Amino acid sequence: MSEKQREALIAECQRQYESCLYTAASLWIYQRSARRQKLFFIVAPIIFAALAGSDILGYFGSGETGLALFFALLAGFFPSIYSALELGLREKEIGRAAADFTKLRDDFRQLAHVHSHESFSDFFAKFERVKERKEFVRCDAPNAPERFFKDAQAKINKGDYTFWVDDQRDPTLPDAVEDPRLEG
């Protein structure tokens, strides 16, 4: 195969890498948010039930019975809302998808940087296998809301997902490069 085809496939690996990078980062941020929501829905009813049954409401005057009923009602609603939204299952699903896209990200990076030096037919076959796996993962993965994508974009642009070796390495040097941060 021609060198142009190899370069085109390397460029496609890099596009797929970038796509998986943004998707995985968005999903990791989404999972943290889902975990906080889950925590809120677990802790809030405990607090509301404690308020409903405590004497502290007596300090607010004659409406203490109404407030106690209101807090008891809120405490009862939270488990139903939590269950209806399936927040516990959603957190696991989001985390699984984030891990899958992280693995795919690494696979596409390795394809572009390591396997691209193999014969074109081997390189292309490996690319097709990883791309098929991506399509399979994408079918089951939840979509992260736009705000999580924007947060991920900011983290990536800030360099949170940039490895020192990718950022600092001189391509003319041998593979063993020391991190200057470790000197001294």
KAVEN-V135201 format. One record per residue. N is the residue number from 1. D_FIRST is the distance of its C-alpha to the first C-alpha in Angstrom with 2 decimals. Layout:
N:D_FIRST + N:D_FIRST
//
This chain:
1:0.00 + 2:3.75 + 3:6.69 + 4:8.35 + 5:6.70 + 6:7.50 + 7:10.78 + 8:11.52 + 9:11.37 + 10:13.49 + 11:15.79 + 12:16.22 + 13:17.14 + 14:19.62 + 15:21.07 + 16:21.57 + 17:23.11 + 18:25.48 + 19:26.41 + 20:27.30 + 21:29.14 + 22:31.40 + 23:31.93 + 24:32.86 + 25:35.15 + 26:36.81 + 27:37.44 + 28:38.90 + 29:41.29 + 30:42.10 + 31:42.93 + 32:45.33 + 33:47.05 + 34:47.33 + 35:48.85 + 36:51.42 + 37:52.28 + 38:52.77 + 39:55.02 + 40:57.01 + 41:57.58 + 42:58.79 + 43:61.05 + 44:62.50 + 45:64.47 + 46:65.97 + 47:67.18 + 48:68.49 + 49:70.29 + 50:71.84 + 51:73.02 + 52:74.44 + 53:76.48 + 54:77.59 + 55:80.84 + 56:79.12 + 57:79.18 + 58:83.00 + 59:82.74 + 60:81.39 + 61:84.56 + 62:85.57 + 63:82.08 + 64:81.01 + 65:80.99 + 66:78.75 + 67:76.34 + 68:76.38 + 69:75.55 + 70:72.78 + 71:71.16 + 72:71.59 + 73:69.93 + 74:66.96 + 75:66.68 + 76:66.58 + 77:63.94 + 78:61.28 + 79:60.41 + 80:60.11 + 81:57.84 + 82:55.70 + 83:55.42 + 84:54.72 + 85:51.88 + 86:50.43 + 87:49.84 + 88:49.68 + 89:46.94 + 90:45.07 + 91:44.98 + 92:43.36 + 93:40.83 + 94:39.87 + 95:39.57 + 96:37.39 + 97:35.00 + 98:35.00 + 99:34.16 + 100:31.31 + 101:29.77 + 102:30.35 + 103:28.41 + 104:25.53 + 105:25.66 + 106:25.37 + 107:22.52 + 108:20.39 + 109:21.40 + 110:20.44 + 111:17.00 + 112:16.46 + 113:18.25 + 114:17.87 + 115:15.14 + 116:12.42 + 117:12.67 + 118:11.85 + 119:8.84 + 120:6.49 + 121:8.28 + 122:11.51 + 123:11.19 + 124:10.61 + 125:13.43 + 126:15.67 + 127:15.24 + 128:16.28 + 129:19.23 + 130:20.47 + 131:20.20 + 132:22.17 + 133:24.71 + 134:25.08 + 135:25.91 + 136:28.40 + 137:30.01 + 138:30.20 + 139:32.18 + 140:34.95 + 141:35.01 + 142:37.94 + 143:37.48 + 144:38.96 + 145:41.43 + 146:40.51 + 147:42.85 + 148:40.94 + 149:37.66 + 150:39.50 + 151:40.90 + 152:37.48 + 153:36.12 + 154:39.05 + 155:38.54 + 156:34.84 + 157:35.63 + 158:38.47 + 159:36.11 + 160:37.31 + 161:33.81 + 162:32.53 + 163:32.38 + 164:33.95 + 165:30.98 + 166:28.73 + 167:31.46 + 168:32.77 + 169:30.22 + 170:29.40 + 171:25.72 + 172:26.96 + 173:29.30 + 174:28.75 + 175:28.28 + 176:32.05 + 177:33.61 + 178:37.17 + 179:38.33 + 180:41.02 + 181:42.85 + 182:43.78 + 183:45.39 + 184:49.12
//
